[in-house]
Amino acid sequence: MNIKTLLKGYLFIPLICLQLLTGCKNTKSIASINQEPEKINAFTIVGASEIKVGSVAYFEVINNTNSPITIYSPWLKRIEKFENNSWRKVKIISCPCGADCNAPPKTLTLNPSEKHKYDWNLKEGWCGKQLQNGIPETIENNSEIGLYRISIDYGTEKDKKTIIKEFKIIK
């Protein structure tokens, strides 16, 4: 083996390594690689991004796929407020204090293009002390100005996903 052959071999290996490290560039965004186009907008929440104090927040979830999607806890309004650098669950009464309400369905199936609507009166509420009539007091406060979000779980039992929409309550 002569010196030229050895040099070619020693130069060839580093050149290949250099090409592998710098020569391949990804031109697609991460979202387009990891998500099929249909799944990027498969399930959406539509609603105002700013809601005035004293009004009602309306949200609509839409199935934009070609197959049914299951929503988990479809009548539960999972709303949180951003405070002190973390999300705090907003207390929302789903059944009047002291009432014997039936449990709502655990799931709702949305067929393609179907919608499910949510509304929220921008009030936090909870049940307080029991009154003389035996029914707990209903306590309600107007929500404060700030950043909020609504979260909805959907998918299949084995592959649950959460979609979130942020919004602001303003004066």
Order of alpha helices (4+ residues) and beta strands (2+ residues): alpha-alpha-alpha-beta-beta-beta-beta-beta-beta-beta-beta-beta-beta-beta-beta
